[in-house]
Amino acid sequence: THRIAGPLYRFERNLANMAEGDLSETIHLREKDDGKDLAQKINNFNKMMSSKLSEIDRNAEAINNLLNQYENLDSAHISPEDATSICLAIRNHNEKLRLQLKFFTLSNE
């Protein structure tokens, strides 16, 4: 019973934390516990989601930095090339965000 009840408790706790946005936990099962394949799939899912969300965050931060850079340009002395360069960089990071999001199939809200 402990080989089933223990893993079920760990799965339940981990899934509850995932639903709250915490993807940092890893499910560790004892050697003779049932559910090792499921635990590995959940752990892999958490790693994949963490990686995707980190990349999305990096691109969002890059866009924010570029917008701050653009706002701090002296409008009297801004060259069209500088403005174009910043806009192209923003567009590039935005496209990376869209590609990351297209990885997922979302339910209709």
C-alpha positions, 0 to 999 in steps of 0.5 A: 500500500505504501508503494502506491499511497506514497507516490499518489500523495507526492503526485497530488502535492506536486500537481497542486503546486504546479497549478499554483505556478510552482514548477520547481519541484521534482518528484522523487520516489523510492526504489520500489514505489509504483509510478516511476514512469509517471513521475519522470513524465511530470518531472520532464514536463516541469523542466520543459515548461520552466525552460520555455517560460524562462525563454519567454521571460528573457525575450520579454525583458529584452523588449522592455530594455529596448523600449527603455532605450528608445524612450531615453533617446534624445528625440532631437538627435535620434538618427533614423537608423537608430530608431529603425535598429531598435524597432527591428530588435523589438520585432525580432524578440516579439517573433521569438515570443510568438514562436515559443507560444506557438509550441503550445496548443491552448484550450479555448477560454 
